[in-house]
Amino acid sequence: VLLYISETVPFPDSQDNEYIAAVAEEAGRLIQASHGHAALLFTSYKAMDQVFTLLERQNLGFPLFRLDRGGINAIARFRKSGNGVLFASGALWEGIDLPGDVLSLLTIVKLPFAVPDPVSEYEQTLYSSMEKYKNSVLVPEMIIKLKQGFGRLIRRETDTGVVAVLDCRVRRDGPYRTRVLRALPDCRVTSRLEDVKTFIQSKKGRITSCSPAPFWERRAEHV
């Protein structure tokens, strides 16, 4: 497995158009590098929809599928597409199996910290400081979910591919870099897009040379 950590995406803020544009730009480069066969994991449906819309306009050349709340058809269509890109939030972090060549690139857009709610607000009062609550509860829970997300790519000993993390808090000197790297399986770490291209070509070259044509070309063949 190759772990790619982005050095270009700013601090996560779904209200910031520049942040959303940066995510879409970086994700587009990664998708091109992996020739599709990709899934993007989001922590909010709003950010997912925003990035989906931007990448749809780019016409990347690969079919895009959005896993909406409770929707499972997108996963089936993604599997059948051969070189598609799946956008997901929620369920895909934990319980969906995408083994083998169907998935070569898993992009984790943002560290999966829990969204504040009344329960977490009460839990916080049990600690003497927000820092202690964060280190004792929030970060460990985030790490567990991050490892679950990582597992969407590596389900079997024969599975391989690239995991990309776009959250700036994991880049060099980021506050969570050390804890994240310690928690994930031992693997090579890079911030160079060329390394992603080389890794995909060397490990899964058969995918890039034998991938089906884009879906509109396949459809045209039968007209």
C-alpha positions in Angstrom: 0.0 0.0 0.0 1.1 3.5 -0.8 -0.1 6.3 1.5 -0.4 9.7 -0.2 -0.7 12.7 2.0 -1.7 15.9 0.2 0.3 19.1 0.8 -2.0 21.4 -1.2 -5.5 21.2 0.3 -6.1 23.9 3.0 -7.8 23.4 6.4 -11.1 21.6 6.1 -14.1 23.9 5.8 -17.1 22.9 3.8 -18.3 26.5 4.0 -15.2 27.7 2.1 -15.5 27.5 -1.7 -11.7 27.6 -2.0 -11.4 24.5 0.2 -14.0 22.6 -1.8 -12.3 23.7 -5.1 -8.9 22.5 -3.8 -10.4 19.1 -2.8 -11.9 18.7 -6.2 -8.7 19.7 -8.0 -6.5 17.3 -5.9 -9.1 14.5 -6.2 -9.2 14.9 -9.9 -5.5 14.6 -10.2 -5.5 11.4 -8.1 -8.4 9.9 -10.1 -6.5 10.5 -13.4 -3.4 8.9 -11.9 -5.3 5.8 -10.9 -7.3 5.7 -14.1 -10.6 5.6 -12.2 -11.1 2.6 -9.9 -11.5 5.1 -7.1 -13.6 5.8 -4.0 -13.8 9.1 -2.1 -14.9 9.1 1.5 -16.4 12.2 3.0 -17.6 13.1 6.5 -20.5 15.1 5.3 -23.0 14.8 2.4 -22.8 18.5 1.8 -19.1 18.4 1.0 -19.6 15.2 -1.0 -22.3 16.9 -3.2 -20.1 20.0 -3.7 -17.1 18.0 -4.9 -19.2 15.7 -7.0 -20.7 18.6 -8.9 -17.2 20.2 -9.5 -15.7 16.9 -10.8 -18.7 16.1 -12.9 -18.1 19.4 -14.7 -14.5 18.5 -15.3 -15.5 15.5 -17.4 -12.7 13.3 -16.2 -13.5 10.4 -18.5 -14.7 8.0 -15.9 -18.3 7.3 -14.7 -19.0 9.0 -11.3 -21.4 7.4 -8.8 -22.8 9.1 -5.7 -23.9 6.9 -2.7 -26.8 8.9 -1.2 -28.3 8.1 2.1 -29.5 4.5 2.1 -28.8 4.1 -1.6 -27.1 0.8 -2.6 -27.6 0.9 -6.3 -24.6 3.2 -6.8 -22.3 0.5 -5.4 -23.6 -2.1 -7.8 -23.2 0.2 -10.7 -19.7 1.2 -9.5 -18.7 -2.5 -9.4 -20.0 -3.1 -12.9 -18.5 0.0 -14.4 -14.9 -1.3 -14.4 -13.3 2.1 -14.0 -15.7 4.2 -12.0 -15.4 6.6 -9.2 -17.6 6.2 -6.1 -18.5 9.2 -3.8 -19.6 8.2 -0.4 -20.2 9.2 3.2 -21.5 7.2 6.2 -21.9 3.6 5.3 -18.8 3.1 3.2 -16.5 4.0 6.1 -17.5 0.7 7.8 -19.4 -1.9 6.0 -18.8 -2.3 2.3 -16.5 -4.8 0.6 -14.8 -3.6 -2.6 -12.0 -6.2 -3.1 -9.5 -6.7 -5.8 -9.1 -4.5 -8.9 -12.5 -2.7 -8.5 -10.7 -0.3 -6.2 -7.2 1.0 -6.6 -7.5 4.4 -5.0 -9.2 5.3 -1.7 -9.3 9.0 -1.0 -10.1 10.1 2.6 -11.0 13.7 2.2 -11.2 14.7 5.9 -10.3 13.0 9.2 -13.5 11.4 10.5 -13.9 13.2 13.8 -17.4 12.8 15.3 -19.9 15.5 14.8 -20.8 17.3 18.1 -24.1 16.2 19.6 -25.7 16.4 23.1 -24.0 13.2 24.2 -20.6 14.4 23.3 -21.3 17.7 24.8 -22.1 16.0 28.1 -19.0 13.7 27.9 -16.9 16.8 27.5 -18.1 18.1 30.9 -16.6 15.0 32.5 -13.0 16.1 31.6 -11.1 19.0 33.1 -10.2 20.5 29.7 -11.2 20.2 26.1 -7.6 19.1 25.3 -8.0 16.1 27.6 -11.3 15.2 26.2 -10.0 15.5 22.7 -7.0 13.3 23.4 -8.9 10.7 25.5 -12.1 10.4 23.4 -12.2 12.4 20.1 -8.9 11.4 18.6 -9.1 7.7 19.6 -12.6 7.5 18.1 -11.4 9.2 14.9 -8.5 6.8 14.6 -10.8 3.8 14.9 -13.0 5.1 12.1 -10.0 6.1 10.0 -8.7 2.5 10.2 -12.2 1.2 9.2 -12.0 3.5 6.2 -8.5 2.3 5.3 -9.9 -1.2 5.4 -12.2 -0.4 2.4 -9.1 -0.8 0.2 -7.2 -3.6 1.9 -9.6 -6.4 2.7 -7.5 -9.4 1.7 -3.8 -10.2 1.7 -3.7 -9.9 -2.1 -5.3 -6.4 -2.2 -3.1 -3.4 -3.0 -3.5 0.2 -3.9 -3.2 3.8 -2.8 -4.8 5.5 0.2 -4.8 9.3 -0.2 -5.5 11.6 2.8 -6.3 15.2 1.9 -6.6 16.6 5.4 -3.9 19.1 6.1 -3.7 18.1 9.7 -1.8 14.9 8.6 0.8 16.6 6.4 4.3 17.4 7.6 4.3 19.0 11.1 0.5 18.5 11.2 -0.9 17.9 14.7 -2.3 14.4 14.0 0.4 13.1 11.6 2.3 11.0 14.2 -0.8 9.4 15.7 -2.3 8.6 12.3 0.8 7.1 10.9 1.3 4.9 14.0 -2.3 3.7 13.7 -2.3 2.7 10.1 -0.5 -0.4 8.6 3.1 0.1 7.9 3.5 1.4 4.3 5.4 3.9 2.2 4.4 7.5 2.6 4.6 10.2 -0.1 3.3 13.6 -1.1 4.4 13.3 -4.7 1.7 12.6 -7.3 4.3 11.0 -9.6 4.8 8.3 -6.9 1.1 7.5 -7.1 1.2 7.2 -10.9 4.3 4.9 -10.7 2.9 2.8 -7.9 -0.4 2.2 -9.7 1.4 1.4 -13.0 3.8 -1.0 -11.3 1.3 -2.8 -9.0 -1.8 -2.7 -11.2 -0.5 -2.0 -14.7 -3.0 -4.5 -16.1 -5.8 -2.2 -15.0 -4.5 0.9 -16.8 -3.9 -1.1 -20.0 -7.0 -3.2 -20.0 -9.6 -0.9 -18.4 -12.9 -0.7 -20.2 -13.5 2.4 -22.3 -15.4 5.2 -20.6 -19.1 4.4 -20.2 -20.3 6.7 -23.0 -17.9 5.1 -25.5 -19.1 1.6 -24.5 -22.7 2.7 -24.8 -21.9 4.2 -28.3 -20.5 0.9 -29.4 -24.0 -0.7 -29.1 -25.9 2.1 -30.9 
